[in-house]
Amino acid sequence: MLKQERKTNLRHEYKYLIHHGAYLQLREILKKVMKIDSNALNNEGYHVRSLYFDDIYDTALKEKALGHANRRKFRIRIYNYSNQIIKLEEKVKHYDFIQKNSCNIARVEYDQIFDGDVAFLYKKSTNDSSDNRVKENYYLEIRNKGLQPKVIVDYYREAYILPYNQIRITFDKNLSLAKPQKNIFNRNLHSYNVGEEYAIILEVKYNNFLPGFLRKILEMYCSNRMAVSKYVLCREYLVR
C-alpha cells in the first residue's frame, strides 16, 4: 500500500524523454545525492495505474495537442493494483506549473463513479474542503460535459526525493495502456506496450527552486525537454 501523498499548491514540472543508457547512468548518480522514495517495492519502484477521463469533446486531449497553457485532466489513480488507496484527482496545468488536487475514495464510490452514479459527489455544504471541491468538480464535469473513462495508463515509477522544497525526480518506465474497464485492480488486463521510443519519461517537480548541483546533473542527460503527456501518448496509440 502506498503512503499518503502531501497536498501541494502550484509546483514546477518539467518532463523529458531519455534513452535507456542515460537512465542507467543518471539513476546511479541520483542514488548518491537523493533518497529513494520509501514507497518503492524494489529496484523498479512501484506500479502506477490511472484511469483517465475526458469529456464528449475530448477537450483534455485536444487542448494538449494544441498547446494550451492552461488545461486540466481528471483521473482515478491506484498503486500496485491495490484498492486500499484509490485517488480521485484533478491535475491543473498552468504553463510550467502544476497543481494536483486529490482526495481518497472508497472502492464502492469508485464503482459508483464508473457506473455514472455520481449524485453522492455533490454535497451542499458550507465545508469548502479540497476534498469536496475535487468531488464537486467531477460531478459538474460528468453532468455538464459528459466526462467519461477513456483509457487506462500503466507504468512503473522509480522516484527520488530531497527532504526540502518537495523536490522529486521520477523515471516512468514500461508505459502501456488498456481500454477502459471497471476492474482496474486486475493485474492481468489485456494491455498494449506504447513503444520503445517512450521507454523512459523523466519528470522533475519542485516547489520554489532546484539546487544548482542538481540542475547541473540533469543538464548532462536531459537536453531535450518535451511537453510529454502519458495520457495523450496512450490515446494516440489507440487510434493508430
N, C-alpha and C positions, 0 to 999 in steps of 0.2 A: 504494500500500500504506500502511496506517495504522501509525503508530508504536505501540510497545508502551505500554499504559497502566500507571500505577503501581498497585500493590495498596494498598488502603486499609482502615482499620478503620471504626468507626462514623462516619458523616458526617451532617450536617444535609441534608435535602432538602425543598424546597418547590416546588409546581407551581401554575401559573396558566394560565387561558385568556385570551388577549388578542386584541383586534381588530387587523386588518392595519394600520390607521393608527397605533395605539400601537406596534406592532412597528417600523414605519419610523422613528418618532421616537426610540424607545429605542435602537435599534441604532446610530444616528448618535451618540448620547451615549456609549454603551459603547465605541465605536471610539476615543474621545478619552481614556478613562480606563483601558481594559483592553487586553490584547493579543489579537489574533485567533489562534485555535488554529492552530498550524503545520500541522495535518493538512488544513486547508481546501484544496480544489482550486480554488475560485473564490469569487465573492461568495455563492453559495448554500451553501457549506460542503462537506460530504461526505455521501455516501449511507450510510444505515444499514439493514440488513435483519436482522430477528430472527425465528427460528423458535421459537415459544413452545410449551412442553409443559404438559400438565395431566394429572391422574390420571383414572381412570374415573369419579370422583365430581365432577369439575370443582371440586376443592377451592379452588384459587387463585382461580378466578372467583367462587365463592360467598363466600369469606372477604372478598374485596374489596368485594363488593356489600353484605355485612352489616357492613362497617366494622371488622373485626377489627384490633386494634392490632398484633398480631404475626402475620406471614404471610411466605410466601416464594414466589418464582417461579423457574422453570427455563427457560432459553432457550439457543439457539445463535445467535451473532451474527457477521455478516460486514460488511465495509465495501467500498463501491464495487464490489460484485459479484465481488470477488476471492476466490480460495481460498488466498491466501498467508497470511492470518491468519484462523483460524477459532477463535472463543472459545466454550468451554463455560462457562456462567455460572449461578450460583445467587445470586439477589438476595434478601436478607433485610431485611424491614421491621420496625422496632420503633418505634411511634409516629411521631415526626418524624425518626427516624434510619434510615439505610440502611447496609448492608454488602454490597458486591458481591464475591463470591468467584469467581474465574475462572481458567481455565488454557487454554493453546493446545492444539488437537488437529490432527492431520493430516487431509487430505482422505479418506484411506482409513478413518480412525477415524470421521469424520463419517458416511460411508456405512454403516459397521457399526452405529452408533447408530440411524440412521434405520431400518435394516432389523431392529432389535431384537436384533442380535448383540452383546451388551454384556458378555460374560464378561470381556473384556480390561480393563474399567474397574475391576474389583475385584482388587486385588493385596494378598495377605497379606504385609505388610512392616512393619518397625519404623520405616520412614521416614514420619513423620507430617507430610509437607509439605502446604501448602494445595492444591497441585495434586492430590495423592492424595485429599484429603478431598472435593474437588469431584467427582472421578470416582466415588468410592465412594458419595457421596450420590445421584448419578444412578443408579448401579447399584441401590441399595436402593429408590429410588422406582419404578424401572421394574419390578423384580422383585416388590416387595411391594404396590404400589399401581396398577400398570398405567399408569405415566406414558407419554404418547404425544404426538406432534405434533398441535397443534390449529389453529394459524393462523400465517400469515406476515405480519409487520408491516413496512411500508416507510415511510421518511420521509427528508427531508434535514435535516441538523443544522448549524446555524450556531452556533459556540461561541466564547466569550470567556473569557479566564483572567486571573488575577492570580498573580504568581510566588511568593506566600506563602499559607500556610493552605489551599492547594489550592482556592481559590475559582474556581468555574466557573459561568458563566451560559450557557444554551443556548436557542436557538429551534428547535423541531422543527416542520417545515413539510411540507405536501403529504402528509399522512397517508393511507396506503392499505393495503389488505390483499389477500391472496391465500389461497386454500385450501392446506393443507399439501401439499407435494410434495417429492420428493427433490432435484431440481436447483434449489436455492435460488440458484445462481450465474447463472441465466438472467436476462438483462436484460429479457426480453420476457414475463414471466409475465402471465397474464390477471389483472388486479387491479381492485379496486373503490375508488373515492375515498370516504373516510369522510364527508366533508361539510364545507361551509364553516364551520359553527358550531365546528368543531375545527381551524380553519385554522392557528392558531399556539399551540403549547404552550410556555410559558416554564418552564424549570427552573432553580432556584438551588441549588447544592450548595457546601458548605464544611465545614471541619473543626471549628474551635472558635468562631469569631465572624465576623461580617460587619462590615466597617468602616462607620462612621456615614455617610460621604458616599455609599457605595454603597447603603446601606439607604434613604436619603432619595430617591435617584434612582429606585429600584424602587417606592417608595411612590407616586410620581407616576403610575405606569402600571399598577400591579398591586394593585388594590383588592379583587379577588375571588379569594382563594386557594381552590383546589378540590383534592379528592382525585382527581386525574386519572390514569387508567391507560390507556396506549395499548393494552395487551393487552385490557382489558375493553371499551373503545370498539369495537375491531375484532371481538371475539367477539359483542358485542351486535348489531353491524351485520349479521353473518351470519344472524341469526335474525329480522330484520325482515320 
